[in-house]
Amino acid sequence: MKLSVACEGKLVSTHFGHCEGFYNCEVQDGKIVEEKFVKNPGHKPGYLPAFLKELNVNTIISGGMGETAQQLFKQNNIEVVVGAQGNFIDAIEKYINGSLKSTGFVCTEHEHEGYCNK
């Protein structure tokens, strides 16, 4: 399974499309076996779901995400987990052990970039 977390430094980003980048990791038998940070190539409508699909991501974790992006991920068979907070490694560990569940939060306030999950 390949997970990706939208992040700002070591924290889960509150707004997916404007994150600094993506912490991508391969998980096997409940453990991270490979990891890589990928800089956000830019926020363009519809681009990031396709970009992460090309990286073979199965699940995207973020604080907040717009409805269109969530729909595009689902169309690409990528699970969306929104409402995550804190350190991105903690979020991954919670996801792996089953304690991180998506809140279903839909970000609609783009004029407040970076504050969508508050």
FITORDREN-587807 format. One record per residue: residue number from 0; residue in three letters; x, y, z of N, C-alpha, C in turn. Coordinates in pm, 1 decimal, m for minus. Example, Ala and Ser with C-alpha at 12.3 -4.5 7.8 and 13.67 -1.06 7.14 Angstrom:
[site 0,ALA,[1319.0,m569.0,780.0],[1230.0,m450.0,780.0],[1320.0,m330.0,780.0]]
[site 1,SER,[1285.0,m225.0,708.0],[1367.0,m106.0,714.0],[1290.0,3.0,787.0]]
This chain:
[site 0,MET,[84.9,m116.8,0.0],[0.0,0.0,0.0],[89.6,123.2,0.0]]
[site 1,LYS,[53.2,222.2,m80.2],[130.1,345.9,m85.9],[42.6,460.0,m34.1]]
[site 2,LEU,[92.5,526.0,71.1],[23.0,638.0,133.4],[92.4,767.8,97.2]]
[site 3,SER,[13.0,874.8,91.9],[67.8,1007.9,70.5],[1.5,1102.1,169.1]]
[site 4,VAL,[81.5,1189.1,230.3],[28.7,1288.0,323.7],[65.4,1426.2,271.7]]
[site 5,ALA,[m36.3,1512.1,255.2],[m11.3,1652.0,220.5],[47.9,1716.5,345.6]]
[site 6,CYS,[166.0,1776.4,334.7],[229.7,1827.3,456.0],[294.1,1963.7,437.8]]
[site 7,GLU,[310.8,2027.4,552.6],[383.6,2153.9,568.2],[491.4,2124.1,672.3]]
[site 8,GLY,[614.2,2110.6,629.3],[718.3,2067.4,722.3],[683.8,1929.3,773.6]]
[site 9,LYS,[677.6,1913.3,904.4],[645.8,1783.3,965.2],[496.7,1769.0,997.4]]
[site 10,LEU,[416.7,1869.8,962.0],[274.9,1869.0,997.6],[185.5,1837.0,878.9]]
[site 11,VAL,[72.0,1774.8,906.4],[m29.9,1752.6,804.6],[m81.3,1889.3,761.1]]
[site 12,SER,[m87.1,1913.0,632.4],[m134.1,2040.8,579.7],[m284.4,2055.5,601.0]]
[site 13,THR,[m325.4,2176.6,636.5],[m468.4,2202.8,654.7],[m539.7,2219.5,521.5]]
[site 14,HIS,[m465.9,2246.2,414.1],[m528.0,2258.5,282.8],[m443.8,2184.8,179.0]]
[site 15,PHE,[m496.4,2075.9,131.1],[m429.6,1985.5,39.0],[m362.1,2055.3,m79.3]]
[site 16,GLY,[m435.8,2133.7,m154.8],[m384.2,2189.9,m279.4],[m270.6,2287.6,m262.9]]
[site 17,HIS,[m260.2,2348.9,m145.5],[m156.4,2448.8,m123.8],[m46.4,2399.9,m30.6]]
[site 18,CYS,[m35.6,2269.4,m13.0],[65.8,2213.7,76.6],[205.6,2234.4,18.8]]
[site 19,GLU,[304.1,2222.5,105.9],[444.3,2231.8,64.0],[481.9,2113.0,m23.9]]
[site 20,GLY,[432.7,1997.8,12.7],[465.1,1877.2,m62.5],[395.9,1755.8,m4.3]]
[site 21,PHE,[436.8,1639.6,m52.2],[373.2,1513.9,m15.0],[476.5,1416.4,39.6]]
[site 22,TYR,[449.4,1366.6,158.2],[531.5,1260.6,215.1],[468.2,1131.2,165.9]]
[site 23,ASN,[538.7,1060.5,80.2],[489.3,934.9,24.4],[563.8,819.4,88.0]]
[site 24,CYS,[489.3,716.4,123.2],[555.6,599.7,181.2],[486.3,471.4,138.9]]
[site 25,GLU,[566.0,369.1,128.4],[517.9,234.2,100.0],[505.7,162.1,233.2]]
[site 26,VAL,[390.9,100.4,256.7],[366.2,28.3,381.3],[345.5,m119.2,349.5]]
[site 27,GLN,[421.9,m203.1,417.8],[407.6,m348.1,405.3],[405.8,m408.5,544.1]]
[site 28,ASP,[311.4,m495.8,569.7],[298.6,m562.2,699.6],[296.5,m462.5,815.6]]
[site 29,GLY,[228.3,m348.1,794.4],[212.7,m249.1,900.4],[334.8,m163.8,928.7]]
[site 30,LYS,[434.7,m169.8,841.0],[557.3,m92.6,862.3],[593.1,m13.3,737.2]]
[site 31,ILE,[649.9,106.3,757.9],[697.3,186.8,645.9],[827.9,126.0,596.0]]
[site 32,VAL,[830.3,86.5,468.4],[949.4,22.2,413.1],[1023.4,111.7,314.2]]
[site 33,GLU,[955.0,215.4,267.0],[1017.8,308.3,173.5],[949.4,442.8,191.5]]
[site 34,GLU,[1026.0,552.4,182.7],[966.8,684.5,200.3],[1036.6,786.2,112.1]]
[site 35,LYS,[958.9,887.9,70.6],[1015.3,992.0,m14.4],[926.6,1116.2,m5.4]]
[site 36,PHE,[988.8,1232.4,5.1],[916.3,1358.8,1.8],[916.2,1409.7,m141.9]]
[site 37,VAL,[799.1,1451.0,m188.8],[784.7,1505.2,m323.6],[727.5,1646.2,m311.4]]
[site 38,LYS,[798.1,1744.0,m363.9],[752.5,1882.8,m360.2],[623.1,1896.4,m440.5]]
[site 39,ASN,[531.9,1978.5,m391.3],[407.5,2006.4,m461.7],[441.8,2073.2,m595.0]]
[site 40,PRO,[402.2,2011.4,m707.7],[437.0,2068.7,m837.4],[351.0,2189.9,m876.3]]
[site 41,GLY,[253.0,2223.3,m791.9],[169.4,2340.0,m819.5],[22.1,2306.1,m813.7]]
[site 42,HIS,[m54.7,2401.8,m767.8],[m198.3,2383.1,m751.6],[m269.0,2427.5,m878.7]]
[site 43,LYS,[m314.4,2329.1,m956.3],[m392.4,2354.2,m1077.1],[m513.8,2263.1,m1068.6]]
[site 44,PRO,[m631.8,2311.9,m1099.5],[m752.3,2229.3,m1089.4],[m736.9,2093.7,m1158.7]]
[site 45,GLY,[m759.2,1987.3,m1082.9],[m756.6,1852.0,m1136.5],[m620.1,1789.3,m1152.8]]
[site 46,TYR,[m513.7,1864.8,m1135.3],[m379.2,1813.8,m1162.6],[m325.7,1721.1,m1053.2]]
[site 47,LEU,[m338.0,1760.2,m927.7],[m274.3,1683.3,m820.4],[m329.3,1541.3,m805.0]]
[site 48,PRO,[m459.2,1516.4,m820.0],[m504.4,1376.5,m814.0],[m438.6,1289.8,m922.3]]
[site 49,ALA,[m425.5,1342.8,m1043.5],[m359.5,1267.6,m1150.8],[m210.1,1249.6,m1121.9]]
[site 50,PHE,[m146.9,1353.6,m1068.1],[m5.2,1348.2,m1032.4],[20.9,1236.9,m930.3]]
[site 51,LEU,[m61.3,1230.4,m824.7],[m42.0,1127.4,m722.1],[m80.2,989.1,m773.1]]
[site 52,LYS,[m175.7,980.6,m864.6],[m210.8,852.2,m926.8],[m89.9,797.9,m1003.1]]
[site 53,GLU,[m18.5,886.6,m1072.5],[101.7,845.1,m1146.2],[210.0,793.2,m1052.4]]
[site 54,LEU,[208.1,837.8,m926.1],[303.5,789.7,m825.7],[252.7,663.0,m755.3]]
[site 55,ASN,[141.7,607.6,m804.5],[81.8,484.2,m753.5],[32.4,494.4,m609.5]]
[site 56,VAL,[m13.1,613.2,m571.0],[m66.6,633.9,m437.0],[m202.7,565.7,m425.9]]
[site 57,ASN,[m225.6,496.7,m313.2],[m353.5,431.1,m285.1],[m441.3,513.0,m192.3]]
[site 58,THR,[m378.2,593.9,m104.7],[m450.2,672.2,m4.8],[m383.5,807.6,11.1]]
[site 59,ILE,[m464.3,914.3,14.5],[m415.1,1048.5,41.1],[m471.9,1094.8,174.8]]
[site 60,ILE,[m385.3,1149.8,259.1],[m423.8,1198.7,391.3],[m397.4,1349.4,393.7]]
[site 61,SER,[m496.1,1426.1,441.7],[m482.4,1571.0,448.2],[m571.8,1626.7,557.7]]
[site 62,GLY,[m549.0,1752.1,592.0],[m636.8,1819.6,686.5],[m766.9,1856.6,619.0]]
[site 63,GLY,[m758.2,1931.5,510.9],[m875.2,1973.9,436.0],[m851.8,1956.2,288.0]]
[site 64,MET,[m963.3,1940.8,214.4],[m953.9,1921.1,70.4],[m1087.5,1959.6,8.9]]
[site 65,GLY,[m1082.3,2022.7,m106.9],[m1203.6,2061.9,m177.1],[m1281.7,1942.3,m230.5]]
[site 66,GLU,[m1408.0,1965.5,m257.1],[m1497.1,1858.9,m304.6],[m1453.4,1801.7,m439.1]]
[site 67,THR,[m1411.9,1888.6,m531.0],[m1371.1,1840.2,m663.3],[m1250.3,1748.4,m653.1]]
[site 68,ALA,[m1150.7,1788.1,m574.5],[m1032.0,1702.8,m557.7],[m1071.6,1569.1,m496.6]]
[site 69,GLN,[m1158.6,1570.4,m397.0],[m1202.0,1444.6,m335.0],[m1270.7,1355.4,m437.9]]
[site 70,GLN,[m1354.3,1412.9,m522.2],[m1422.3,1334.3,m625.2],[m1322.9,1277.4,m727.0]]
[site 71,LEU,[m1224.7,1358.8,m766.0],[m1125.0,1311.5,m862.6],[m1040.9,1197.4,m805.7]]
[site 72,PHE,[m1005.3,1206.6,m677.6],[m932.1,1095.7,m615.3],[m1016.5,969.0,m615.7]]
[site 73,LYS,[m1141.5,981.0,m580.1],[m1229.7,863.7,m576.7],[m1245.7,803.6,m716.0]]
[site 74,GLN,[m1254.7,889.0,m819.3],[m1263.1,839.1,m956.7],[m1137.1,763.2,m996.4]]
[site 75,ASN,[m1025.4,796.7,m933.1],[m897.7,729.7,m959.7],[m868.5,617.7,m860.4]]
[site 76,ASN,[m972.6,575.9,m785.5],[m960.6,467.2,m687.5],[m855.2,495.2,m580.9]]
[site 77,ILE,[m845.4,621.6,m539.5],[m755.0,660.7,m431.5],[m841.4,700.8,m312.7]]
[site 78,GLU,[m819.7,634.3,m199.9],[m894.5,664.8,m78.5],[m855.7,803.0,m27.6]]
[site 79,VAL,[m954.0,880.6,15.7],[m932.2,1014.1,69.8],[m959.7,1012.7,219.6]]
[site 80,VAL,[m861.4,1057.3,297.3],[m877.3,1071.4,442.1],[m852.4,1218.1,474.8]]
[site 81,VAL,[m957.8,1289.2,514.9],[m945.3,1430.1,551.7],[m978.3,1447.6,699.3]]
[site 82,GLY,[m932.4,1559.7,753.6],[m953.6,1588.1,895.0],[m835.2,1550.6,980.8]]
[site 83,ALA,[m727.0,1502.9,918.3],[m606.2,1466.4,993.6],[m537.5,1592.9,1043.2]]
[site 84,GLN,[m469.4,1581.4,1156.8],[m397.9,1694.1,1215.7],[m268.3,1646.0,1278.9]]
[site 85,GLY,[m178.2,1741.1,1303.8],[m55.4,1710.2,1377.2],[55.8,1659.1,1289.4]]
[site 86,ASN,[149.4,1588.0,1351.3],[266.4,1533.1,1284.9],[224.1,1429.6,1180.3]]
[site 87,PHE,[281.1,1438.5,1059.7],[237.8,1348.3,953.1],[274.7,1202.5,980.2]]
[site 88,ILE,[383.5,1176.5,1050.2],[419.4,1037.8,1083.4],[316.1,979.9,1180.4]]
[site 89,ASP,[271.4,1060.0,1275.5],[166.7,1014.8,1368.1],[39.1,982.2,1291.6]]
[site 90,ALA,[4.9,1066.2,1192.5],[m115.2,1041.4,1112.2],[m103.9,909.1,1036.4]]
[site 91,ILE,[13.1,882.3,981.5],[33.9,755.9,909.5],[21.0,637.2,1004.7]]
[site 92,GLU,[84.5,647.6,1120.9],[76.0,537.7,1218.1],[m68.5,513.0,1261.4]]
[site 93,LYS,[m144.2,620.5,1282.4],[m286.1,605.8,1318.0],[m363.5,540.6,1204.6]]
[site 94,TYR,[m332.7,578.9,1081.0],[m400.6,517.8,966.0],[m369.3,368.3,959.5]]
[site 95,ILE,[m242.7,334.6,974.6],[m201.2,193.9,966.7],[m269.7,110.1,1074.7]]
[site 96,ASN,[m280.6,164.9,1197.8],[m342.1,84.4,1304.8],[m494.2,98.3,1309.5]]
[site 97,GLY,[m551.1,173.1,1213.5],[m696.3,180.3,1201.6],[m764.7,285.7,1286.1]]
[site 98,SER,[m688.1,371.6,1352.1],[m751.6,472.0,1438.3],[m770.5,607.8,1370.5]]
[site 99,LEU,[m720.2,625.2,1249.0],[m742.5,749.4,1174.9],[m852.8,725.5,1073.4]]
[site 100,LYS,[m963.4,793.7,1091.2],[m1077.6,783.2,999.9],[m1104.0,920.0,939.1]]
[site 101,SER,[m1150.1,921.0,817.3],[m1182.0,1046.9,751.8],[m1303.8,1111.4,816.2]]
[site 102,THR,[m1296.9,1242.7,832.2],[m1411.4,1318.1,884.5],[m1508.5,1353.1,772.9]]
[site 103,GLY,[m1464.6,1339.7,647.6],[m1547.4,1378.2,534.6],[m1548.8,1528.4,510.6]]
[site 104,PHE,[m1462.6,1601.1,582.8],[m1457.4,1746.9,574.8],[m1432.2,1792.8,430.8]]
[site 105,VAL,[m1513.3,1887.9,383.7],[m1496.1,1946.4,251.0],[m1458.0,2092.3,267.5]]
[site 106,CYS,[m1341.5,2128.6,217.8],[m1293.2,2266.4,225.0],[m1365.0,2349.5,119.2]]
[site 107,THR,[m1421.6,2462.3,162.4],[m1490.8,2550.2,67.9],[m1440.2,2693.0,73.1]]
[site 108,GLU,[m1350.5,2724.8,165.1],[m1306.1,2863.0,186.7],[m1167.2,2887.0,128.8]]
[site 109,HIS,[m1154.2,2891.5,m1.7],[m1023.0,2908.1,m62.6],[m963.1,3046.3,m40.5]]
[site 110,GLU,[m1044.5,3145.4,m11.4],[m986.7,3276.6,15.3],[m911.2,3279.5,146.8]]
[site 111,HIS,[m929.0,3176.1,228.9],[m858.0,3166.3,357.0],[m752.6,3056.4,348.8]]
[site 112,GLU,[m674.3,3059.9,244.4],[m572.8,2958.9,218.2],[m491.8,2927.9,345.0]]
[site 113,GLY,[m480.5,2798.2,372.4],[m402.9,2754.8,486.9],[m482.1,2743.1,615.0]]
[site 114,TYR,[m609.1,2783.0,613.0],[m689.8,2780.4,735.1],[m819.2,2703.2,714.4]]
[site 115,CYS,[m821.3,2612.6,618.6],[m945.0,2544.4,582.3],[m994.0,2444.3,686.1]]
[site 116,ASN,[m909.2,2395.7,772.3],[m947.9,2290.3,865.8],[m974.8,2347.0,1005.2]]
[site 117,LYS,[m998.4,2476.5,1016.3],[m1018.0,2535.9,1149.1],[m1162.2,2567.7,1172.5]]
